[in-house]
Amino acid sequence: MRPRRIAAINAILFFFFWLFILLAGADFPPPVGFLWLVIVAAACAYVVYWRVPTYIDWHRSQRPRRQWHVLLEGIAAGIVVAIPFVLIGIGDSSMTPQPVDYAIWFAIVGFMGALNSLAIYFLNTLVVRILDPVQ
């Protein structure tokens, strides 16, 4: 199977997985602001589509320290996702977040980015090993 086809399957599964998780935590029916989360999930799915072929190439070429690169990319992606939510200031306007609140937010979203990128890398490593055992 070609890397772009694997990437497309990854992106679609990623989007619907996170859409399901987000819907599970939302009110029913979801509020209008939920659309922003759908847009963020779609943008992240595009990034998954873009990065999966690189991760497959890194695995096939046995690039040194590839897991660390994937981890750092995930943390960076999580922080990039967290920044707009801080800048927009979604939430209760009567409360002023403290610096520790921002640190917790960035740590959690950065951790989730790292967890997602590592999961995508290792799942695709497994897929490549199953579909192309010669490599």
Wavefront OBJ file of the C-alpha trace (Angstrom):
o trace
v 0.000 0.000 0.000
v 1.327 3.432 -0.914
v 2.230 5.903 1.880
v -0.328 8.503 0.699
v -3.137 5.949 0.871
v -2.018 4.941 4.375
v -1.866 8.648 5.278
v -5.400 9.265 3.983
v -6.768 6.353 6.020
v -4.918 7.672 9.079
v -6.288 11.179 8.634
v -9.878 9.990 8.218
v -9.670 7.689 11.248
v -7.958 10.418 13.288
v -10.673 12.949 12.452
v -13.570 10.650 13.273
v -11.881 9.295 16.421
v -11.437 12.813 17.820
v -14.851 13.927 16.610
v -16.379 11.032 18.567
v -14.330 11.902 21.686
v -15.277 15.569 21.431
v -18.968 14.764 20.887
v -18.903 12.433 23.888
v -17.859 15.377 26.069
v -20.208 17.951 24.499
v -23.731 18.968 25.371
v -26.499 17.549 23.197
v -27.085 19.120 20.809
v -23.540 20.567 20.671
v -23.372 24.355 20.971
v -22.468 26.512 17.968
v -18.926 26.937 19.326
v -18.383 23.209 18.857
v -17.784 24.002 15.202
v -14.390 25.442 16.192
v -13.382 22.085 17.653
v -14.441 20.357 14.442
v -12.286 22.797 12.461
v -9.311 22.158 14.765
v -9.801 18.378 14.442
v -9.948 18.718 10.635
v -6.758 20.815 10.595
v -5.016 18.256 12.803
v -6.210 15.463 10.503
v -4.625 17.328 7.582
v -1.337 17.500 9.515
v -1.607 13.746 10.118
v -2.091 13.249 6.370
v 0.954 15.408 5.708
v 3.286 13.769 8.291
v 2.456 10.038 7.989
v 4.503 9.516 4.791
v 7.491 11.106 6.535
v 7.056 8.804 9.532
v 6.886 5.802 7.200
v 10.068 6.946 5.442
v 11.800 7.442 8.790
v 10.839 3.935 9.838
v 11.966 2.359 6.556
v 15.298 4.217 6.560
v 15.821 3.580 10.293
v 16.548 7.264 10.824
v 18.446 7.810 14.080
v 16.435 9.293 16.963
v 13.227 9.203 14.905
v 11.063 8.533 17.977
v 12.441 11.672 19.648
v 11.689 13.709 16.536
v 8.124 12.343 16.507
v 7.754 13.139 20.218
v 9.009 16.709 19.796
v 6.803 17.252 16.742
v 3.813 16.098 18.777
v 4.595 18.446 21.651
v 5.046 21.339 19.205
v 1.777 20.484 17.449
v -0.038 20.376 20.792
v 1.302 23.786 21.758
v 0.318 25.215 18.354
v -3.213 23.881 18.908
v -3.326 25.330 22.452
v -2.232 28.865 21.523
v -5.404 30.022 19.690
v -7.612 28.918 22.576
v -5.526 31.041 24.957
v -5.467 34.042 22.624
v -9.203 33.910 21.925
v -9.953 33.573 25.619
v -12.789 31.070 25.466
v -14.421 30.452 28.815
v -15.922 32.315 31.740
v -15.122 35.999 31.246
v -15.542 36.746 34.963
v -12.458 34.684 35.822
v -8.893 35.682 35.045
v -6.618 32.698 34.403
v -3.387 32.667 36.364
v -0.005 31.775 34.812
v -0.207 28.311 36.382
v -3.501 27.756 34.544
v -1.797 28.503 31.241
v 1.103 26.210 32.144
v -1.314 23.377 32.921
v -3.225 23.986 29.667
v -0.066 23.949 27.537
v 1.312 20.906 29.382
v -1.873 18.873 28.894
v -2.389 19.795 25.235
v 1.337 19.326 24.520
v 1.220 15.906 26.189
v -1.813 14.941 24.110
v -0.022 16.067 20.949
v 2.966 13.922 21.872
v 0.728 10.964 22.687
v -1.097 11.303 19.362
v 2.067 11.628 17.285
v 3.721 8.634 18.979
v 0.567 6.545 18.584
v 0.352 7.446 14.898
v 4.049 6.666 14.394
v 3.941 3.280 16.131
v 0.637 2.233 14.536
v 2.045 3.044 11.112
v 5.260 1.189 11.928
v 3.084 -1.836 12.668
v 1.082 -1.350 9.448
v 4.261 -1.122 7.371
v 5.683 -4.245 9.004
v 2.500 -6.178 8.263
v 1.965 -4.908 4.708
v 5.625 -4.791 3.662
v 7.523 -7.375 5.765
v 10.591 -7.263 3.471
v 11.630 -3.825 4.712
l 1 2 3 4 5 6 7 8 9 10 11 12 13 14 15 16 17 18 19 20 21 22 23 24 25 26 27 28 29 30 31 32 33 34 35 36 37 38 39 40 41 42 43 44 45 46 47 48 49 50 51 52 53 54 55 56 57 58 59 60 61 62 63 64 65 66 67 68 69 70 71 72 73 74 75 76 77 78 79 80 81 82 83 84 85 86 87 88 89 90 91 92 93 94 95 96 97 98 99 100 101 102 103 104 105 106 107 108 109 110 111 112 113 114 115 116 117 118 119 120 121 122 123 124 125 126 127 128 129 130 131 132 133 134 135
